Amino acid sequence: MDIISHGLYGWAIFWEKNKKQFWLSAGFGILPDLLAFWLPVAASIITMISWGSVALSKPGMPHYEPSYVHTIYNITHSLIIRAIAFLTLWLIFKKPVKASFARLLHILIDIPTHSLAFFATPFLWPLSNYKFDGIPRSNKIVFIPNVVLLVLLYIVYFYRKRQKKSHKRI
């Protein structure tokens, strides 16, 4: 799945709560990809500005990301590491950090929507290197339902928000 969809799904988890939780859950939703890809994307943008060329890779095209990207991707997309992080946050804050469920949702969405050809999700890392060969998010079988689901979620959100406002006026 793409990073924007992950953020929107993270948002959807806590849209009935306060704005802080709303933004925190969106942040947890994009966190795994943000941590893995921000540095090479920033380097590509700097290269593009400096040299006038585009250095970003696309699915299906040869890509030359540094090896550390795969290491960070393994860490941020592991259910094992996520469980450890969740328990650590729980110990620190003396209660579960509910917004962090957006990170879990991110990983669970990525497992079936990434193929072995492009960043399959290492959800059992470091215990196993097994990766499920899913259907890429660019495939219309995944892309169209994703867009439809997000549109429906946000139609419901704005409808419910409007209903609450009209009930307050009465």
Secondary structure, DSSP 8 states (H G I E B T S, - for coil): --HHHHHHHHHHHTTTS-HHHHHHHHHHHHHHHHHHHHHHHHHHHHHHHHHS------TTS-----HHHHHHHHHHT-HHHHHHHHHHHHHHHTS--GGGHHHHHHHHHHHHH--TTS----TTTTT---------TTSHHHHHHHHHHHHHHHHHHHHHHHHHHHHHH-
